[in-house]
């Protein structure tokens, strides 16, 4: 265990793309499948803390990496592929580096899109998936956020937007995090999420991802969903401003072995607003997945 891990609960995975911080929770050794979370754009691993705590109480080990989607603190290597397909590859490398198998992937928002790209590729280390409100099929990005994603393709535009995001009122407003949560988000948390945008290298990373966002990415992945025969559980908040109910239904119909449940009043950030419901779906996926001892390297 590193000094950083001991003092903050964080560890660092040294991947080909760069160093990725993550937090592990739950028993270090378990016969139950491990959970790996994928968050969305401009948030970090803390999105999953309420869910990780509940899973740990049930004896499930989980791993929450801070993906390089704009709220990460350490920039990736300049040559790293940070397109959606590249981030999916990074997530696979994260799983392999930690020696995890039979993984339950859990995705939200843009992280759900990353999970879908993974499910459309090499799934040898994946046992099941839980997808909450997220981009899917031809919705990448959501229509209401297309202008924002176009702006994020350009590091210079991000630099112009960053000073305004220092205002809590702007961050909580209708053009930022406001529509994503059914509760009032903690202002310090959202400030932490946007603070890395002051870094030129972080803006570069975010722009590289945004330039790769296109409906064809998820449509291409969906064309291969039939190859994944593990359980896929879809949990959808029914009051989402960007990811409407029909999208959740269509996503559930795209997999051979999927279920669909709804959260009344839920918006995009279900892991923060409705952690009990999300945890319940993850635990159901754990029960559906064949038990398998997973190797965890020393210190993780």
HELIX and SHEET records of a PDB file:
HELIX    1   1 UNK A    3  UNK A    8  1                                   6    
HELIX    2   2 UNK A   45  UNK A   48  5                                   4    
HELIX    3   3 UNK A   49  UNK A   57  1                                   9    
HELIX    4   4 UNK A   84  UNK A   97  1                                  14    
HELIX    5   5 UNK A  110  UNK A  119  1                                  10    
HELIX    6   6 UNK A  143  UNK A  145  5                                   3    
HELIX    7   7 UNK A  146  UNK A  152  1                                   7    
HELIX    8   8 UNK A  155  UNK A  162  1                                   8    
HELIX    9   9 UNK A  163  UNK A  166  5                                   4    
HELIX   10  10 UNK A  168  UNK A  171  1                                   4    
HELIX   11  11 UNK A  178  UNK A  180  5                                   3    
HELIX   12  12 UNK A  187  UNK A  195  1                                   9    
HELIX   13  13 UNK A  196  UNK A  198  5                                   3    
HELIX   14  14 UNK A  200  UNK A  211  1                                  12    
HELIX   15  15 UNK A  215  UNK A  222  1                                   8    
HELIX   16  16 UNK A  225  UNK A  227  5                                   3    
HELIX   17  17 UNK A  245  UNK A  253  1                                   9    
HELIX   18  18 UNK A  270  UNK A  273  1                                   4    
HELIX   19  19 UNK A  275  UNK A  288  1                                  14    
SHEET    1   A 8 UNK A  10  UNK A  15  0                                        
SHEET    2   A 8 UNK A  18  UNK A  25 -1                                        
SHEET    3   A 8 UNK A  62  UNK A  65 -1                                        
SHEET    4   A 8 UNK A  35  UNK A  38  1                                        
SHEET    5   A 8 UNK A 103  UNK A 109  1                                        
SHEET    6   A 8 UNK A 126  UNK A 134  1                                        
SHEET    7   A 8 UNK A 232  UNK A 237  1                                        
SHEET    8   A 8 UNK A 258  UNK A 263  1                                        
END                                                                             
